């Protein structure tokens, strides 16, 4: 059995950077992450064993000993950032630089009076954070049909940004539709280059294999998008968080297996899957 492994699989730059900042921050004072630092239970549990506490609401800070709050790679809104600063807690800024660039973009555009169109999942932490840096009306869309819900005005400039992990193919479809409109629309290419390359590589692998495995959390936006892209090309595509979730007997009779993984998937998990697939021959 041959395995085709995606070269881009595993931790992205932003996740790797955020984790390093957490480990570098470990010391005498308490460390809190605002939300899980990444979408991986094993990593979160390991950090918990080292004394790192996950908080899900900034109101919790009022009942906790003073320490430092880690802003994870998804980023947060300006109001949340100000609240942490005013609380007397220190802050470890681990927002992905690509996400921070979007914050700066929409903040500047808002100050110029532009309305903002965010292409992404309205419930995703990154999108919610981006929205929190806008001072003008914001429209969040995730498909072409939702463009019709935007009350366009000839006198307004619309600035478009995308969630960094958004499906690149779908984003292009949305941009083509927006560019056909007669309104003043400014396009910003904000999908992470690494995300784009990961999606393109996964698509090409899925086209040519019998079985495709996508490793990563079921709550990870970028992993879900990888699965969706691969599923369109290969019927036998499986989204798994660990090898325990996969029935190896599925591989029987197949000679070519593709493997990729989301941006929050540790190398250890990827190696475990590869090892078990090889041993299934």
C-alpha positions as CSV (number, residue, x, y, z in Angstrom):
1,X,0.0,0.0,0.0
2,X,1.4,3.4,-1.0
3,X,0.8,6.5,1.2
4,X,0.8,10.0,-0.2
5,X,1.5,12.4,2.7
6,X,0.7,16.1,2.3
7,X,3.9,18.1,2.9
8,X,1.9,21.0,4.4
9,X,0.1,18.8,7.0
10,X,0.2,19.8,10.7
11,X,1.0,23.0,12.7
12,X,0.9,26.2,10.8
13,X,3.1,29.2,11.6
14,X,0.4,30.9,13.7
15,X,-0.4,27.9,15.9
16,X,3.3,27.0,16.3
17,X,4.0,30.6,17.3
18,X,1.1,30.8,19.8
19,X,2.2,27.6,21.5
20,X,5.7,28.8,21.8
21,X,4.5,32.0,23.5
22,X,2.5,29.9,26.0
23,X,5.5,27.8,26.9
24,X,7.8,30.8,27.1
25,X,5.3,32.4,29.5
26,X,5.3,29.6,32.0
27,X,6.8,30.8,35.3
28,X,5.8,32.0,38.7
29,X,2.6,33.8,37.7
30,X,-0.6,32.1,36.5
31,X,-1.2,31.8,32.8
32,X,-4.7,31.8,31.3
33,X,-5.6,31.2,27.6
34,X,-8.8,32.9,26.4
35,X,-10.4,29.9,24.8
36,X,-8.4,26.7,24.0
37,X,-5.0,27.7,22.6
38,X,-5.6,25.3,19.7
39,X,-8.2,22.8,18.6
40,X,-6.5,19.8,20.0
41,X,-7.5,18.2,23.3
42,X,-4.2,16.4,23.9
43,X,-2.2,19.7,23.6
44,X,-4.7,21.6,25.8
45,X,-4.6,18.8,28.4
46,X,-0.8,18.9,28.4
47,X,-0.8,22.6,29.1
48,X,-3.4,22.2,31.8
49,X,-1.0,19.7,33.5
50,X,1.5,22.5,33.5
51,X,-0.8,24.9,35.2
52,X,-2.3,26.7,32.2
53,X,-6.0,27.4,32.7
54,X,-8.5,27.9,29.9
55,X,-11.1,30.7,30.4
56,X,-14.1,31.0,28.2
57,X,-15.5,34.4,29.4
58,X,-13.5,37.4,30.5
59,X,-15.8,37.9,33.4
60,X,-14.0,34.9,35.0
61,X,-11.0,37.2,35.5
62,X,-12.7,38.8,38.4
63,X,-12.5,35.5,40.4
64,X,-9.0,34.6,39.4
65,X,-5.5,35.4,40.8
66,X,-3.8,38.1,38.7
67,X,-1.5,36.7,35.9
68,X,-1.2,36.8,32.2
69,X,-3.9,36.1,29.6
70,X,-2.8,34.6,26.3
71,X,-4.6,35.9,23.2
72,X,-4.8,32.8,20.9
73,X,-4.0,32.9,17.2
74,X,-7.6,33.6,16.3
75,X,-7.4,37.0,17.9
76,X,-10.0,39.0,19.8
77,X,-12.0,42.2,19.4
78,X,-10.7,45.6,20.5
79,X,-13.3,45.7,23.3
80,X,-12.1,42.4,24.7
81,X,-8.4,43.6,24.4
82,X,-9.2,46.8,26.3
83,X,-11.1,44.8,29.0
84,X,-8.1,42.6,29.6
85,X,-5.8,45.6,29.8
86,X,-8.2,47.4,32.2
87,X,-8.5,44.4,34.5
88,X,-4.9,44.6,35.6
89,X,-4.0,41.3,34.0
90,X,-0.9,41.0,31.7
91,X,-1.4,40.0,28.1
92,X,0.6,37.6,25.9
93,X,-0.2,38.6,22.4
94,X,-0.3,35.4,20.3
95,X,-2.7,36.6,17.6
96,X,-1.6,35.3,14.2
97,X,0.2,38.1,12.4
98,X,-2.0,37.5,9.3
99,X,-5.1,37.9,11.5
100,X,-3.7,41.0,13.1
101,X,-3.2,42.5,9.6
102,X,-6.9,42.0,9.0
103,X,-7.7,43.8,12.3
104,X,-5.5,46.7,11.2
105,X,-7.1,46.7,7.7
106,X,-10.8,46.9,8.9
107,X,-10.0,49.4,11.6
108,X,-8.3,51.7,9.1
109,X,-11.1,51.2,6.5
110,X,-13.8,51.8,9.2
111,X,-12.1,55.1,10.2
112,X,-12.3,56.1,6.5
113,X,-16.1,55.4,6.5
114,X,-16.0,52.2,4.6
115,X,-18.4,49.4,5.3
116,X,-16.9,46.0,5.9
117,X,-17.8,42.7,4.2
118,X,-16.2,39.7,6.0
119,X,-16.3,36.4,4.1
120,X,-16.3,33.7,6.7
121,X,-18.3,31.8,9.4
122,X,-20.1,34.3,11.5
123,X,-19.7,32.1,14.6
124,X,-15.9,31.5,14.2
125,X,-13.8,33.2,16.9
126,X,-11.5,34.8,14.2
127,X,-14.5,36.3,12.4
128,X,-16.0,37.6,15.7
129,X,-12.7,39.1,16.5
130,X,-12.4,40.9,13.2
131,X,-15.9,42.2,13.5
132,X,-14.8,43.7,16.8
133,X,-12.3,46.0,15.1
134,X,-14.9,47.6,12.8
135,X,-16.5,50.9,13.5
136,X,-18.9,50.9,10.6
137,X,-21.6,48.5,9.5
138,X,-20.3,44.9,9.0
139,X,-21.8,42.2,6.7
140,X,-20.7,38.6,7.2
141,X,-21.3,36.2,4.4
142,X,-20.1,32.6,3.6
143,X,-21.7,31.9,0.2
144,X,-22.6,33.7,-3.0
145,X,-26.3,33.8,-2.3
146,X,-25.8,35.9,0.9
147,X,-24.4,38.7,-1.2
148,X,-28.0,39.6,-2.1
149,X,-28.7,40.3,1.6
150,X,-26.2,43.2,1.7
151,X,-28.0,46.6,1.2
152,X,-25.5,48.1,-1.2
153,X,-25.4,51.9,-1.7
154,X,-23.6,53.7,-4.6
155,X,-22.3,56.3,-2.1
156,X,-20.5,53.8,0.1
157,X,-17.1,52.0,-0.3
158,X,-17.2,48.4,0.7
159,X,-14.0,46.8,2.0
160,X,-13.8,42.9,1.7
161,X,-11.7,40.7,3.9
162,X,-11.8,36.9,4.4
163,X,-11.3,34.6,7.4
164,X,-7.7,33.3,6.9
165,X,-8.8,29.7,6.8
166,X,-11.7,30.2,4.4
167,X,-12.2,27.8,1.4
168,X,-10.1,29.5,-1.3
169,X,-12.3,28.2,-4.2
170,X,-15.5,29.5,-2.6
171,X,-13.8,32.8,-1.8
172,X,-12.9,33.2,-5.5
173,X,-16.5,32.5,-6.5
174,X,-17.7,35.2,-4.1
175,X,-15.1,37.7,-5.3
176,X,-16.1,37.1,-8.9
177,X,-19.8,37.9,-8.0
178,X,-18.8,41.0,-6.0
179,X,-16.6,42.3,-8.8
180,X,-19.5,42.1,-11.2
181,X,-21.6,44.5,-9.2
182,X,-21.5,48.2,-10.0
183,X,-20.6,49.3,-6.5
184,X,-17.3,50.4,-5.1
185,X,-15.8,47.2,-3.7
186,X,-12.2,47.0,-2.5
187,X,-10.9,43.4,-2.3
188,X,-8.2,42.3,0.2
189,X,-6.6,39.0,-0.2
190,X,-6.5,37.8,3.4
191,X,-6.7,34.0,3.2
192,X,-3.5,32.7,4.7
193,X,-1.0,31.6,2.0
194,X,-0.3,28.4,4.0
195,X,-4.0,27.7,4.2
196,X,-4.4,28.2,0.5
197,X,-1.4,25.9,-0.3
198,X,-2.7,23.3,2.2
199,X,-6.1,23.2,0.5
200,X,-4.6,23.0,-3.0
201,X,-2.3,20.2,-2.0
202,X,-5.1,18.3,-0.3
203,X,-7.3,18.6,-3.4
204,X,-4.6,17.3,-5.8
205,X,-3.8,14.3,-3.5
206,X,-7.5,13.5,-3.1
207,X,-8.0,13.4,-6.9
208,X,-5.5,10.5,-7.2
209,X,-6.0,8.2,-4.2
210,X,-8.5,5.5,-3.2
211,X,-8.9,6.6,0.4
212,X,-8.2,10.0,1.9
213,X,-7.6,10.7,5.6
214,X,-8.0,14.2,7.1
215,X,-6.6,14.4,10.6
216,X,-7.7,17.1,13.0
217,X,-10.3,18.4,15.5
218,X,-14.0,18.2,14.5
219,X,-14.2,21.8,15.8
220,X,-11.3,23.1,13.6
221,X,-12.5,25.3,10.8
222,X,-9.5,24.7,8.5
223,X,-9.7,20.9,9.0
224,X,-13.4,20.8,8.2
225,X,-12.7,22.8,5.0
226,X,-9.9,20.3,4.1
227,X,-12.3,17.5,4.6
228,X,-15.0,19.1,2.4
229,X,-12.5,19.8,-0.4
230,X,-11.2,16.2,-0.3
231,X,-14.6,14.7,-0.1
232,X,-15.5,16.4,-3.4
233,X,-12.7,14.5,-5.1
234,X,-12.6,11.2,-3.2
235,X,-15.7,9.5,-1.9
236,X,-13.8,7.5,0.7
237,X,-12.6,10.6,2.6
238,X,-12.6,10.4,6.4
239,X,-12.2,13.2,9.0
240,X,-10.6,11.7,12.1
241,X,-9.2,13.2,15.3
242,X,-7.0,10.1,16.0
243,X,-6.4,6.7,14.5
244,X,-8.8,5.1,17.1
245,X,-11.7,6.7,15.1
246,X,-10.8,4.9,11.9
247,X,-11.6,1.4,10.9
248,X,-8.4,0.1,9.3
249,X,-10.4,-2.6,7.5
250,X,-11.7,0.2,5.2
251,X,-8.2,0.1,3.5
252,X,-8.5,-3.5,2.4
253,X,-8.4,-3.8,-1.3
254,X,-7.1,-0.3,-1.8
255,X,-3.5,0.5,-2.9
256,X,-3.3,4.3,-2.6
257,X,-4.0,6.3,0.6
258,X,-3.7,10.1,1.0
259,X,-3.2,11.8,4.3
260,X,-3.4,15.4,5.3
261,X,-4.0,17.3,8.6
262,X,-5.3,20.6,9.9
263,X,-3.2,23.4,11.2
264,X,-3.8,22.4,14.8
265,X,-2.8,18.8,14.5
266,X,0.5,17.8,16.3
267,X,3.1,15.7,14.5
268,X,2.8,13.0,17.0
269,X,-0.9,12.3,16.0
270,X,0.1,12.4,12.3
271,X,2.9,9.9,12.8
272,X,0.5,7.6,14.7
273,X,-1.9,7.5,11.8
274,X,0.9,6.9,9.3
275,X,2.3,4.1,11.3
276,X,-1.0,2.3,11.8
277,X,-1.9,2.7,8.1
278,X,1.4,1.1,7.1
279,X,1.0,-1.7,9.6
280,X,-2.5,-2.4,8.1
281,X,-1.0,-3.7,4.9
